[in-house]
Amino acid sequence: IKKLWSNDVHPHYVTRRYSEFSAAIFALNREEKDEMLRNGLQLLRVEMSKLIARMGAEHTTHINKIVFLINNYDLITSVYAERGLDSEDAAHFGEQQQQQTALFVEEELSRWYGRMIHYVRATEPLPSAANFNPEHPPVDAAAIEAAEWKGGIELLNRDVM
């Protein structure tokens, strides 16, 4: 892993080679139902998933790890989509990309709107006397939002772009 890893969030060159290779194999054998080939590609997919995860784990920040994973999964799904391939691999990496994208959105929003999110999650259950905790009195959500929303949007936009 140390020889392959670079401190970069862009897609790794091994990911590009894997996606091109596996897409070519799928395209060449579109009509074939060769189980041995399918098993080999499935094993390759599992090992590539492990490699991407290990390389992502090398990043020093959680957000960089997520961005690295999103970029690599996006590369694979894009190569498959360019070739019109609808395979188990495309579905697998598409699901992984969606999961990491959801994590990224949650991380970025909680970074700038953490108090608001915490407030909403704490007050989601219908308010009742049984849920009231005098140690944690209700917070004026509108005041929090009014004070922070514009600056948070600008910072969020800067980070995402």
Summary of the structure (lengths in Angstrom):
residues: 161
radius of gyration: 21.6
end to end distance: 29.1
largest distance: 67.3
contacts: 396
relative contact order: 0.10
helix: 74%
strand: 0%
